Amino acid sequence: MRLSIQNWALASVVAAASTTSPTLAFHTPISISRPTRIPIPLTASPKTRLTALPSNLANLDLANVDVASLTAQISDYLSSRGILPADVSPDRLASALDPTSLATFLSSPANSWHAVAIASLASGALFLSLLSSFLNSPDDYSAAPYEPGSDTYDPAKAEEFYASRPLMVAKRVLRLASLTAVFNAGLLFDWLILGKLLGDEEYTALRKNEPRRAKEALVLCEKLGPTFIKLGQALSIRTDILPEPYALELRQLQDAVPPFPSPEAYDVLRTELGVSDLSSVFSSLSPRPVASASIGQVYRGTLRSNGKDVAVKVQRPGILGEIALDLHVLRLLTPIQTQLQNSINRRPTTKEDIDTALLLVDEWGRGFVAETDYRLEAANTVQFEEAMRKRGLDAVCAPTVVEELVKDKILVTEWVEGTRLDRDASEDVPRLCGVAINAYLTMLLDTGVLHCDPHPGNLLRTTDGRLCILDWGMTLRVPSNLQYALLEFIAHINTEDYDSIPQDFINLGFSPADVSLERLQNSGITEGLSFAFRQLSQGGGPKKMQERVKAEFQERYGADLSDEDLRKAARAEMLERMEAQLASEGVDVKGVTNVMEEMSRRNRELFALPPYVLYVARAFSTLEGIGLSIDENYAIVQECYPYLARRLFTDKSPRAKAALRAMLGLTEDVSTETDTASASPSGLAAVKSGVEKATKKESSLSPKKLLEMTDNFSSYTAATATVDRDGVGRTAAAKEFAKLLLDKDGSTLQEILVEEAAKLGDAATRSILRSALVESALAKAIATSLRAPKEALERSEQFAALLPENVKKAIIERPADLPKLLDELLYPTAEDEKVLNTAKELREVLGVRLENSSLRSALAQNLSDGASIIPTTPEISPAVRNLITDSETREFVLEQLPGVASLGRRFGAGLLRRAAYRAQNSPVLPEVTRKRLSEVNNRLADVIDPVATSRETQ
């Protein structure tokens, strides 16, 4: 039966009235939006409302209904929503209505189905209206389950807190569901309909739509609120969790949300400062915030007390409660999300999977909650500023905190004039990028407090050319043991000591402690790291890396292959390697249905991503992005070396010293491991085999690496000491290096250089003595004359029999054996050759030009090749000459001169200890003589440099 215009109009009036009004009541004259009588109370259950609906509609008193007023309102409502047909005008609607027909329509049994339809429509509309009112009602976040702080986040307390507030949790879940419904439906359609149901195992549509869905995710994060903005920022570096298009899109997230009303902010200020009039504290305060973020917003003001411009950060009311609720909801939804994700990847979900995901949420939670503690943020800011001044990093700073105005919900700092580093066009921005790298490495590997929110808006170039780091609410504590593990890892990577990488992975928490080193080695991690390090060292970011990888693939698989063919070839090779690895572990590859899934499962057993890596990666990816915006070939790995050089040169700890020795191509001293008893009994053969064997494991100093690290040390000091104007940075570098070499308390580099200098002095002395006493023409003539009596005596047995045995030994045999003894004692060992070759290499690298050639020539005539190792004087370059003429530098060097005496003593002690080492390991000298000479030299060394003993035992 077709609904007539009159019946349609009658139904529309009642349905529209019940939809737009939160109740089902009318009064005279009709006012749909503001009813005054509620026959069906809002507290009634949906079933009660639905049951009461027909009788209420039928029993309405419509005798005095102002039909014209009613139809005008209904017409406007229906027209605005496109419900009123185009051919039905308001007048036609009014003519179709009269009180009698309306009552008849509602009460007639023939039209009961109309009433049911109206009841259903009205009931659904009412439910949606009530749900909308519920979701859009004001939120009360005044209470939170825990206090602000770096260690106050407690999921158990949150669970207990929200157990008594189920409506609050339900409301947030429903709101999140309503906001994400369209996005989730789109993902489900791409995966289920276009992928799984259509049999597309590669999920082409899902991958193809990722860029568009990623943009939708970006907008969605901004709609979902502060917690999800920060969550999106954290996920933007997790390409192991998110597809790369999502990660790249989310990196555009700035921690900015619409500001809350300034009157509310002023109320917070008055409450926290304990004043009724803000003008008593600020002579001026901006009426609107100059910046608004998720945790709070910033006003610019001027202090009445001293007239200084300040930044006044005011915390958003209820922000801790809002973050706590979102984190609680995330913990509720995480198991579901994990199971769904594993199901999509056709992988079973274990308890460990869910626990790992929850740990990740908790790690984010600790960081988010810590940001709400403004007192902690103030303390972090002050500590960073003090740490940078103490370490001489004057080119980097943080805002000065006005400590008397730091409260629970407000933070006042002095105003910093500057521009964002990524938007500044100044010539020194590349230098400041290096400053930023050094500052973050100092935080990570030295101070132990890492700034974890380095988005471009928090890095400013000040008007005086310094780098200012803002917003210290989120930081990461880095323990000392982890710092040294990172140093060792960097040193091993730099020197390509990949055999040490598996142990580094365990030390860094990348692998469980119970995983065997052999299994890690067989996993192929060293090959992957070697490839990644090589690519990162060449710079250029992801774009250039992709170009280089493509070039390598073309060289390996064929230059004429398309991109798709290259990917298939690389995939095939990867599968082949995976199958070989599984086979090496005793796995029947034929029984594995999906090799990649099996390898993924095994890698999850071998490797894990520690939470601290999230923040470290975020910090350095941000800095790399700024560097690449300035220089497309920017290599962040190269920018790390200046700090590394400085740290290893100055850190006296055993682990740092070992890392520096590894960087310089040196191994630990093996002298204590030498077994003299195992050497040959005596003679030249003993020298060749015994001492060579003792020094076989020991490598030599790399002059190239030494000079490279020295340059990096100078670069670090020059760049970070101060604003590098008029050569101030270079002067600071010269001072720092002079202090390093001449410091009377010593340094790691000084110890290594003294050790190597003692080796060189020993080897050079032996070489000179050998040239003079063994290889020179005069020495050979003397040796011949000394051997002549013995040879003559051996030819004449009668004459030999006439001489007493003791006389024969004293005047003939012993003098004859002296050249041989000297030859054996001064025979160059493999270590001597390495030391002398190192000295020559160092001279070549420095490009030394001899000035005192006449002296060298005179010595060469008598000492043969021994003159080649005599230290020579290099030419003084104009830059060095200019540096020496600087009065401040000269004064500083003069202040360090007392350290020269200490350095001389250490060098002398080093020579004596070297002599003791030679004596102890000599296969020529008798055992008693070896022991006595070794003891005497070591005692003399301890007398000359008594501090060395205590240093060596540290």
C-alpha angles and dihedrals in degrees: 000000000000117000111240124227089254095049091043090052092048092050092047092052094054095040094048092047092051092046099050096040122069088220136042099239135111131196135184118295095029116247110174099186101046112039120182100193124058113192090170107045119220089235091065118105120257089250091054091049093049093047093048095045102086095046092046092050092046095047096049112131101235099162093106099034113142095228094185092054091044095049093046092055093043092047092053091048095047094044093051089055097043093245099118110084115244093242094053111085124190090253091053089048091051093049090053091056132071129149094253096051091045092053092043091050093052097044102038113109088214089065097043091117087058089056091049090050090049090047092051093046093046093046093051091044090049091051092050090045092051091045091050091048089049095049094044096044116115116279123230110213096156092115127057133184093238142019126258115272147104095267104028099088107115122172091192092058090047091052091051092045096051094041086078092046104054094150091057091053093044091050093053092046091050091047091051090047092051093048095046098038097096093044093048091046090053092051091047091051092050093048104034106030103029094032119026101026093044091049097244101152092181091054091224095173092051092053093042092053094046096098091053094043089048091058089050089051090053092055091043093055090054091051095047094062143241098321093053093045088058091042090053090050090051092048092048090083096043103092086156087067104028129043111256096251089059093046092050092048094047091054086074089067111117119196092247130124133165111287122250117238115291093227087063090049091050090051089054090049093050092048096047095043093043095231133122094209120046091201088076088068104026125040087198136011127180113251091222130036117264090210134014126199136169097268099038147327134251131233127189116231145158122236115236092211099061107000094243120150111242141185111233113202114197121191118237109252112256094004094135091052091049093050092045092052093048092049090050091050091047090054089051093050098039096082090051092048092048093051091047092049093049090047091054089050089047092240128133117247117235130191088250090059092055093043091051091051091049091049089055091052090048091051090053089045094056090052095046094048092047089058091064091062103091093179090057090048090052091050091049091051093051093045092051092050092049093046093052093049091048091053094045096247094142094156092072128058146160129224115282109251119228092219098191089060097050109114137159094275105019133060123189122195133167113271115260118212110212149099133254111276093230092053100042118105097197119132093238097059092100089055090049090052086058089047089053092051091050092047093052092046089050089053093046100043104024120021092033095220112104123196104231103189105064099150112151093262090065096054114077134179105219122218090254092056101259131127115247119195115205135194111038096182096111116051137154125222112223115198120224094245091056091048092057091044088056091048091052091047092052091047092050092047092048093051092040091240092156094164088073094050098087091058089045089055090055092046091051094049093246089121132031116261092239094060112106119242090229092058091049090049091051092049091078093241093134092056091049092049092047090053094045094047092049091052095045092048091058091056129203098123125243094323096058091038090057090050092051093045090050090050090051091049091050090051091048102040105022136295093234095060121110121238091259092050091049090053091049092049092049090047091051092051091047091052090049091053091046091052090049091051093049090048090051088056092054097258119146099236092195089062093054111094095194117024095189093052090049091050090047090054092049093047090054086059092049103039138039133173111237114220094241090064089067093064096039091051092047093051096049096040088056092049091047090052091055091047093050091050087062101035121021089205094051112146113198091191090062090050090059095061099076091060092042091053093050094046095049093043093055107030110097098190117120093241093051091046091052090049091051092049089051091050090051093049095254130131129205116287109272097191092105090054095056115115106208092184090064092057122102114279097251147316137058092311089059091053092050095047106028104046093034089054091050092054100036095101095048119096126202136247115274108226091193092055091044092054091043092054091044090054090048090050090053091045091053094050095044093048100044106030094079143319102312101235126142091001095298091136093052091050090051090050092053091050093048093049092047090052091048093053099037102034107133089216090058132227138228092258091047091053092051093046092048090049092049092043090053089052090049092046090050094047092044093049091049090047092050092046092048091050091049101037103031114017105033120098091244092051092049091049091050091047090052092050092048092051094045097081091050092048090048091048091051090054093051112053092176093057091045091054091055094060120081113245095242092050091047091054094045101047104024117020100039095048088046091053093048096086090050092049091050090048091052095044094047098039108131114245126211088261091054090053091051093049094049092045089051090053091051091048091050090052091050093048091051091047092228117198114201116231100175095058095146092061091047091049092050092051092044091058090061103027101041112202093354090087090068092077097046109118111252134199117255123217114264110239120222090246092056091043090053090048092053091052090060105108096213092051091049091050091049092050090049089053089055095050093097085065089062090069090051090048090050092051091050091049091050091048089049091055091050092049088048089053089050089052091050092050094046092051099040112121090194102060122074116259094249091050092048092052095046095047091047093051094047094050094046092049092050089049091052090050092051096043109017092165091066092072093058092043092053092052094052 
